[in-house]
């Protein structure tokens, strides 16, 4: 492996670390919003809200741990990062087809860039 490919690998790995952390922080901010929302308005399905909060916390923790795997140059962060961003691309597609472009397009861009960075940011 020449020095250019090593440099590209490091750039991709560093980008994956920062993007995975950004995604984890975005999920955590959504969880905080879901925790505050019942104080502002009424909740029709509190069990569903509780499940969304739990899944959001688990997702944020998983993305953060994936970023930690990339930082430690371990392989355990790659598969969850790729899977999470493939799911995010599906969610973005659903939002875009539902004409919710304000959230769908940025989510698709973030998920695609993170997916590519995670896929190429690891050397076997």
C-alpha positions, 0 to 999 in steps of 0.5 A: 500500500502506498502513502497516498492510499494510506493517507486516503484511508486515514482521511476517510476514517477520520471523516467517519469518526466525526460523522458518526459522532454527529449522527449520534448527537443528532439522535440524542438531540431528538431524544431530548426533544421527545423527552420535553415534548410531553411537557409542552403538549399532550401525548396520545401514545405514551408507550410508543413515545417511550419506545422511541426514546429507548430506541433513540438512546440505543441508536445514539449509543451504537453510533458513538461506539461505532465511532470509537471502533473507528478511532481505535482502528478496530473492525467492530465499528464498521458493520453497525455504521454501514447498517445504520446509514443504510437504514437512514437512507431508507428513511430519507427515501421515505421522507423525500417521497412524502415531500418532506424534503427539508429533512429528507434531503439533508438526511440522505446526504449525511447518510450517504457521506457517512456510509461511504466514509465508513465503508472505505475507512477501514483496512483489513 
